[in-house]
Amino acid sequence: MNQLPHYRILYELLRKHILEGIYDDGVLLPSENELCAVHNVTRPTVRHALDALVKDGLIIKKQGKGSIVRKRPRNIGILSISGTASAIGQQHLKTVILQKPVIIPWPEPFVFELSEIEKESGCIHLERLRVVDGDPVFYDINHIPNINLPRFTNRSLKDKSLFDELRKNYQIEVIGGEQKLKAINPSPEIKKLLSLKKGEPVLYIERKLHTNKEGFNIYSTIYFNSVNHSIYGSF
């Protein structure tokens, strides 16, 4: 795989530092001049990296002041482009892999319309249970087109962000999406997975996430336990 461009290397480093709390909410990032000097890159490279962070919603730029780390919501960002790990921080989140990535035909019928290339390529199926501070919060079933994702089924996604893995290793970025939501009575299996009590509903979400790769979308079915957690989202 080709080496990442310089702006992407700087972007990944700054993104990691923001999400790990090295740069706290509301603080200024180093100036463009400082970033140029420390990382031995040009000003256009720095600006390209900062623009990508703005697009992610991780910083805001203020004229005459600089780049400010954006205060992130403290709830569950399963509706956000940035993803759950970005919203609440990896230190609070645990990911249990219930089904390792495996290549299968697309389920029939499928809730969303597929492109021809998606249909022809099959999909990578993955199931996860996401746990926040010890509470099982949601169970997700993912279908990813099996298009130019070499060795993806060999990757360990335990306690990792799916979006991060796709972005870092395959240059696939989520840029928007659509979703369908409704409250349902959980099945015995879902009730057990999410530790729901009798009478507690579950939020059922079907998502289609658009990416920067034409004809390549990420599909997820999510069962969300909203008893103690709320969700937010902007597309």
PLY file of the C-alpha trace (Angstrom):
ply
format ascii 1.0
element vertex 235
property float x
property float y
property float z
element edge 234
property int vertex1
property int vertex2
end_header
0.00 0.00 0.00
1.29 3.44 -0.95
2.74 5.68 1.73
0.30 8.23 3.08
0.78 11.84 1.91
2.41 14.17 4.43
-0.82 15.97 5.29
-2.50 12.65 6.14
0.35 11.66 8.45
0.05 14.98 10.30
-3.74 14.75 10.31
-3.69 11.25 11.84
-1.23 12.37 14.53
-3.21 15.47 15.51
-6.48 13.53 15.42
-5.02 10.88 17.72
-3.77 13.52 20.16
-7.16 15.26 20.23
-9.12 12.05 20.82
-6.71 10.91 23.53
-7.10 14.23 25.36
-3.55 15.50 24.85
-5.26 18.58 23.45
-8.30 19.13 25.66
-11.59 20.65 24.60
-11.38 24.40 24.07
-7.58 24.65 23.91
-5.57 25.97 20.98
-3.58 23.63 18.78
0.01 24.70 18.05
0.17 27.45 15.44
0.72 26.70 11.76
4.29 27.95 12.06
4.93 25.69 15.06
3.46 22.65 13.30
5.61 23.38 10.24
8.75 23.56 12.39
8.06 20.53 14.59
6.98 18.20 11.79
9.22 19.59 9.03
6.35 20.13 6.59
5.15 23.03 4.47
2.38 25.47 5.37
0.02 24.05 2.67
0.52 20.60 4.20
-0.39 21.91 7.66
-3.44 23.74 6.34
-4.61 20.61 4.47
-4.34 18.58 7.70
-6.20 21.24 9.71
-8.95 21.46 7.08
-9.46 17.70 7.43
-9.82 18.09 11.21
-12.37 20.87 10.66
-14.30 18.54 8.34
-14.26 15.88 11.07
-15.69 18.40 13.54
-12.68 18.05 15.84
-11.48 21.66 15.59
-12.83 25.06 14.61
-10.76 27.86 13.10
-11.10 31.41 14.39
-9.56 34.29 12.50
-6.70 35.86 14.46
-6.85 33.16 17.14
-6.01 29.82 15.58
-7.36 26.26 15.64
-9.46 25.44 18.70
-10.29 21.90 19.79
-14.04 21.54 19.59
-15.96 20.52 22.70
-17.40 17.10 21.93
-20.76 15.83 23.20
-20.59 13.37 26.10
-23.25 11.10 24.73
-23.21 8.29 22.20
-22.35 9.41 18.70
-23.74 6.48 16.75
-25.52 8.89 14.43
-22.47 11.03 13.84
-20.07 10.75 10.93
-17.12 10.68 13.31
-18.39 7.52 15.01
-18.80 6.29 18.55
-15.13 6.13 19.48
-14.65 9.78 18.49
-17.72 10.87 20.42
-17.01 9.30 23.80
-13.33 8.36 23.72
-11.67 4.96 23.51
-10.98 4.95 27.25
-14.73 4.57 27.95
-15.52 2.21 25.10
-15.00 -1.53 24.77
-15.75 -3.44 21.58
-16.58 -7.14 21.76
-16.44 -8.95 18.40
-19.37 -11.36 18.16
-18.71 -12.28 14.51
-15.27 -11.76 13.01
-15.19 -10.22 9.50
-16.21 -12.87 6.97
-17.04 -12.64 3.25
-20.61 -13.68 2.41
-23.25 -12.99 -0.27
-25.52 -10.01 0.46
-28.53 -11.00 2.62
-31.82 -11.15 0.75
-33.94 -9.14 0.88
-31.65 -6.19 1.77
-33.11 -3.07 3.38
-31.22 -0.61 1.13
-30.76 -0.58 -2.64
-27.28 -1.73 -3.65
-25.14 -0.50 -6.53
-24.28 -3.01 -9.25
-20.63 -3.21 -8.17
-21.72 -3.86 -4.58
-24.06 -6.66 -5.67
-21.39 -8.28 -7.80
-18.67 -8.18 -5.11
-20.47 -9.64 -2.10
-19.96 -8.18 1.35
-17.91 -8.44 4.52
-20.13 -9.31 7.47
-19.17 -8.19 10.99
-21.06 -8.16 14.31
-20.03 -6.20 17.42
-21.26 -5.43 20.92
-20.22 -1.95 22.10
-19.85 -1.49 25.86
-19.60 1.97 27.50
-18.21 2.12 31.04
-19.26 -1.48 31.59
-22.81 -1.14 30.16
-23.73 -2.91 26.90
-25.04 0.01 24.85
-25.51 -1.29 21.35
-25.22 -4.30 19.14
-24.40 -3.64 15.51
-24.43 -5.80 12.40
-22.30 -4.42 9.58
-22.21 -5.19 5.87
-19.27 -3.68 3.97
-18.81 -4.14 0.20
-15.98 -6.56 -0.54
-14.36 -4.08 -2.93
-10.59 -3.53 -2.82
-10.24 -4.36 0.89
-7.25 -6.75 0.86
-6.71 -8.75 4.05
-9.56 -6.95 5.82
-10.92 -10.23 7.16
-7.55 -10.84 8.88
-7.67 -7.59 10.84
-8.45 -7.60 14.54
-11.15 -5.04 15.29
-11.38 -5.74 19.01
-11.57 -2.39 20.86
-10.92 -0.56 17.59
-12.91 1.88 15.49
-14.20 0.47 12.21
-14.13 3.95 10.66
-10.53 4.47 11.76
-9.42 1.15 10.26
-11.07 1.94 6.93
-9.67 5.47 6.89
-6.09 4.66 7.88
-5.58 1.46 5.90
-7.82 1.88 2.85
-8.35 5.68 2.59
-12.12 5.17 2.83
-13.87 8.01 4.65
-17.51 8.43 5.64
-18.90 11.68 4.25
-22.62 11.42 4.98
-25.49 9.02 5.28
-29.13 8.15 5.71
-30.94 6.17 8.38
-34.24 4.74 9.53
-35.13 4.62 13.23
-37.93 3.10 15.28
-38.49 1.79 18.80
-39.24 -1.93 18.98
-39.71 -4.65 21.56
-36.42 -6.58 21.73
-36.18 -10.26 20.92
-34.92 -12.53 23.72
-31.46 -12.54 22.08
-31.25 -8.72 21.89
-32.67 -8.39 25.39
-29.92 -10.64 26.73
-27.11 -8.98 24.76
-28.07 -5.47 25.94
-29.06 -6.50 29.50
-32.55 -5.06 29.06
-35.22 -5.52 31.68
-38.79 -6.58 31.00
-40.72 -3.83 29.23
-37.65 -1.83 28.18
-37.70 -1.08 24.44
-34.74 -0.93 22.09
-34.05 1.65 19.39
-33.72 -0.08 16.01
-31.62 1.76 13.42
-30.85 0.95 9.81
-27.98 3.05 8.38
-26.44 3.58 4.96
-23.22 5.57 5.18
-21.85 7.19 2.04
-18.08 7.27 1.55
-15.56 9.09 -0.63
-15.42 6.00 -2.88
-18.12 6.04 -5.57
-20.47 3.06 -5.31
-19.06 2.07 -1.91
-21.38 2.39 1.10
-21.24 0.99 4.63
-24.45 -0.61 5.90
-25.29 -1.15 9.57
-28.19 -2.53 11.58
-28.01 -1.22 15.16
-29.91 -2.16 18.30
-29.40 0.67 20.78
-30.04 0.56 24.54
-31.23 4.09 25.33
-32.21 3.45 28.96
-29.16 5.25 30.37
-27.68 6.85 27.25
-28.79 9.36 24.65
-27.69 9.77 21.06
-26.88 12.75 18.90
-26.11 13.21 15.26
-25.40 15.54 12.41
-25.03 14.55 8.76
0 1
1 2
2 3
3 4
4 5
5 6
6 7
7 8
8 9
9 10
10 11
11 12
12 13
13 14
14 15
15 16
16 17
17 18
18 19
19 20
20 21
21 22
22 23
23 24
24 25
25 26
26 27
27 28
28 29
29 30
30 31
31 32
32 33
33 34
34 35
35 36
36 37
37 38
38 39
39 40
40 41
41 42
42 43
43 44
44 45
45 46
46 47
47 48
48 49
49 50
50 51
51 52
52 53
53 54
54 55
55 56
56 57
57 58
58 59
59 60
60 61
61 62
62 63
63 64
64 65
65 66
66 67
67 68
68 69
69 70
70 71
71 72
72 73
73 74
74 75
75 76
76 77
77 78
78 79
79 80
80 81
81 82
82 83
83 84
84 85
85 86
86 87
87 88
88 89
89 90
90 91
91 92
92 93
93 94
94 95
95 96
96 97
97 98
98 99
99 100
100 101
101 102
102 103
103 104
104 105
105 106
106 107
107 108
108 109
109 110
110 111
111 112
112 113
113 114
114 115
115 116
116 117
117 118
118 119
119 120
120 121
121 122
122 123
123 124
124 125
125 126
126 127
127 128
128 129
129 130
130 131
131 132
132 133
133 134
134 135
135 136
136 137
137 138
138 139
139 140
140 141
141 142
142 143
143 144
144 145
145 146
146 147
147 148
148 149
149 150
150 151
151 152
152 153
153 154
154 155
155 156
156 157
157 158
158 159
159 160
160 161
161 162
162 163
163 164
164 165
165 166
166 167
167 168
168 169
169 170
170 171
171 172
172 173
173 174
174 175
175 176
176 177
177 178
178 179
179 180
180 181
181 182
182 183
183 184
184 185
185 186
186 187
187 188
188 189
189 190
190 191
191 192
192 193
193 194
194 195
195 196
196 197
197 198
198 199
199 200
200 201
201 202
202 203
203 204
204 205
205 206
206 207
207 208
208 209
209 210
210 211
211 212
212 213
213 214
214 215
215 216
216 217
217 218
218 219
219 220
220 221
221 222
222 223
223 224
224 225
225 226
226 227
227 228
228 229
229 230
230 231
231 232
232 233
233 234
